[in-house]
Amino acid sequence: MRSLAILSLHTSPLAQPGAGDGGGMNVYVRELSSALAGAGVACDVYTRAWHPGLPDVVDVEPGVRVHHVAAGPPGPLDKHDLPDVVGDFTKGVLTRILDGYDAELIHANYWLSGAAGHSLKHELELPLVSTFHTLARVKADEAAEHEPDRRARTEAEVIGCSDVILASSAEEQAQLVRLYGAAPERIELVPPGVDHDLFAPGGRGAARAVLGLDTHGPLLLFVGRIQPLKGLDVAVRALHALGRPDARLAVVGGPSGPDGATELARVRGLVDELGLADRVRFVAPQPHGRLAVWYRAADVCLVPSRSESFGLVALEAAACGTPVVAAAVGGLRTLVDHGHTGFLVDGRDPSAYAAYAGEIVGNPVLAAEMSISAAARSGRYRWSITAARLRRLYADLAARSLVECR
Ligand code: UDP
């Protein structure tokens, strides 16, 4: 296996994660393609031309190219309109591949790319590997968030014809079978990684000084896209319930999705209502590498998501030696070793988050032990390991006959 087409229709790996459509998937596609290139698999990453004037092809590093494919108007598109441009995107990718950007396999990310990948599989008779990142029926099941029917139907079709479906966690693996009837033998559990050169433990005082934080009290941290699914309101209420006037909460990220702006306004209103305006700091999305300083500055990272197929933020925090208090959902259940690297919370009660955060900030010995365990446990997640597993898997697939549509 020497060349791979990676589809990332709705969000570019070159975009800033932490707001809008940019999140874990951008990081996943960028880090994975880089690690695969390092392992000898050249990657052509295809994304929609989301802005006028973008170059057709960007050489990102040896073995990684990002293609901007015209599909729909050359500018930002509402997520609801993206399904309508899948056909154009598919044609654009097909043309590039036939023009000489060879691909031996297609790896599609998210359902929109899955739909494109499914068509390309049949056009080119190539194996299809799918990573969904989030799934409509899981969101409905875990978070009562309802996506248009079209999405779940398309996901089911793509799952039915993917030669391999990648699950990031055991939870997602089970959900694929339970909610989509996926064939268990075609699901491979391949967790993402973390860049340990960027995300490593460091001095808390120095990190706070770099960030210009004058606080000496406990610092709670929330990182990620702001939308109802991420439960930022729970983090704010947890700060309130902690009952420590010297404690602060930093929120790094920006609004995302159709409800993002309303959610941010709602949370800001909550901050005022609870009298926390001088103790909650909203920070614009940060370049990925810069985040390490925020994780190091914090005593606890809160991840109160309603649903999370993996949870890169929890892994990055752990890699920086910051204990995580997270919702007991999805990949977070595997990432956090309850009582050792942080705590898992069932349900959404802010006082439970506050109690666990309070245990950590009130007990320096426990905090130090958790910090060491969190960093040590994160060592099992590396992009080079993820890439090595995928490289073998791609090679096996190239030698097998294609799964037939069902
Ligand atoms: N992120 C970032 N800058 C920010 C906020 C977030 O680079 O200001 C990155 C973060 O480091 C993580 C990703 O966005 O890698 C979020 O991934 P996660 O799996 O936690 O959530 P998702 O966005 O996939 O729902």
Boltz pocket constraint, residues with backbone or C-beta under 6 A from the ligand:
constraints:
  - pocket:
      binder: B
      contacts: [[A, 16], [A, 17], [A, 18], [A, 19], [A, 22], [A, 23], [A, 24], [A, 25], [A, 27], [A, 223], [A, 224], [A, 225], [A, 252], [A, 253], [A, 284], [A, 285], [A, 286], [A, 287], [A, 288], [A, 289], [A, 291], [A, 310], [A, 311], [A, 312], [A, 313], [A, 314], [A, 316]]
      max_distance: 6.0
